[in-house]
Amino acid sequence: MPVYEKFLAGRVSRLAASEVRELLKLTEGKDVISFGGGLPDPSTFMKEELAEIARDVILRFGDKALQYAPTKGVLVFRETLKGFLKARDVKVSGDDDVIVTTGSQEALYLASLTLMGARDVVIVEEPTYLAALNVFKFFKTRVIPVDVDDNGIKTDVLEGKLKSLKSEGVNVKLVYTIPTAQNPTGVTLSFERRKHLIELASQHDLLLLEDDPYGYFTFEVERPPPLKSMDSEGRVLYFGTFSKIMAPGFRLGWALGPSRLIDVMELAKQGVDLHSSTLSQYIAMEAIKRGVVDATIEKARHLYKAKRDIMLGELEDHMEDLAAWTKPLGGFFVFLTLKRAIDTKKLLPEAIERGVAYVPGQAFYVMKNGSNTMRLNYSYPTPDQIKTGIRRLASIIRDKVM
Ligand SMILES: Cc1ncc(COP(=O)(O)O)c(C=O)c1O
């Protein structure tokens, strides 16, 4: 048998399967309540409506909907999408363009492919979305973290860091941020800090990558304006997705931003997958027009708010003395910090054994600190599972503390 290692390209040498992912796989099919995933609740999928739309689209527009499409996406769908975004307070300026992608994960990948050279510098929130860190690592980008607190990324710390990096001759190119209902913490960037971030981008000539998969799910407050809408200089590339507002199985997302950048992303995408699913684009277009996306958002918002409340209530009842946690205004996650120095990664196998799983927070940190933290997902488990799961978790942690 050939030695396959010898054939692998250098760029994949740093890719490794995640131990945690392997452990979480063990929970499938067992009596383990998992707070580990990040899936939407399938009851939010409007199955009847989507089935009818899929049938209509194939029978009525099948010649186009089943055909190849332009790399940037089906023109009429891109126009519908722009209208949808404008109606939800996302500014689309005359210099902007939109590219349809295979989930927003692909938008992140294409933007990285387009903008990040080896040793270029990107600033991220700490903790941040794990799959973004992996993409940046793949492109050998230098990733510099800035802490978040309950109001999102600390822009005063960011300002200090930008100045000190500049004095060392390091030019930062990009800031990657999930300003609303962040993954993994659930926190939302305050309006003041949004303004500050936009100012810093202008002063230091940066681009902002705004990832907004959860912005449609703020619970009791209106979501703050996206950075995209506050930017007057064309410095924001805005990523969105249908994964949570329709269903992830369509694998449909987008990047909206300066047309010069979108054009290069288009060239990059040609080599990746030619274009995203034409059928998904036609279905999403009809789903927007027939109000199915709006209805999904409304249904999901209520459901996720109720589940968040159950999780926060259980945490208060059972974990008050053991941990502190974020109080998300929206999104899918609560982030928990244990008061004692218990390594949540080491604890995970035992937790799974005792019927509950989570993601150890360390995975979301650039330098892998945060060893006493964990991410808890409330969008997918049922209310009963949330109650039982948090009680199980509390008792495991209490046993360690005693
Ligand atoms: C912050 C963030 N960005 C991007 C994605 C990618 O989602 P998708 O590719 O399904 O659009 C996710 C998925 O959970 C996410 O949490």
The ligand as an SDF file (V2000), in Angstrom:
LIG
                    3D

 16 16  0  0  0  0  0  0  0  0999 V2000
  -21.0990   31.8550   13.5000 C   0  0  0  0  0  0  0  0  0  0  0  0
  -21.4110   30.9030   12.4060 C   0  0  0  0  0  0  0  0  0  0  0  0
  -21.0310   31.1820   11.1590 N   0  0  0  0  0  0  0  0  0  0  0  0
  -21.3000   30.3640   10.1450 C   0  0  0  0  0  0  0  0  0  0  0  0
  -21.9800   29.1800   10.3280 C   0  0  0  0  0  0  0  0  0  0  0  0
  -22.1940   28.2900    9.1460 C   0  0  0  0  0  0  0  0  0  0  0  0
  -23.4950   27.9610    8.8940 O   0  0  0  0  0  0  0  0  0  0  0  0
  -24.0240   27.5410    7.4570 P   0  0  0  0  0  0  0  0  0  0  0  0
  -22.8590   27.0940    6.6260 O   0  0  0  0  0  0  0  0  0  0  0  0
  -24.9900   26.4480    7.7070 O   0  0  0  0  0  0  0  0  0  0  0  0
  -24.6500   28.7550    6.8860 O   0  0  0  0  0  0  0  0  0  0  0  0
  -22.4180   28.8250   11.6200 C   0  0  0  0  0  0  0  0  0  0  0  0
  -23.1140   27.5700   11.8490 C   0  0  0  0  0  0  0  0  0  0  0  0
  -23.5020   27.1770   12.8960 O   0  0  0  0  0  0  0  0  0  0  0  0
  -22.1200   29.7160   12.6880 C   0  0  0  0  0  0  0  0  0  0  0  0
  -22.4840   29.4510   13.9420 O   0  0  0  0  0  0  0  0  0  0  0  0
  1  2  1  0
  2  3  1  0
  2 15  2  0
  3  4  2  0
  4  5  1  0
  5  6  1  0
  5 12  2  0
  6  7  1  0
  7  8  1  0
  8  9  2  0
  8 10  1  0
  8 11  1  0
 12 13  1  0
 12 15  1  0
 13 14  2  0
 15 16  1  0
M  END
$$$$
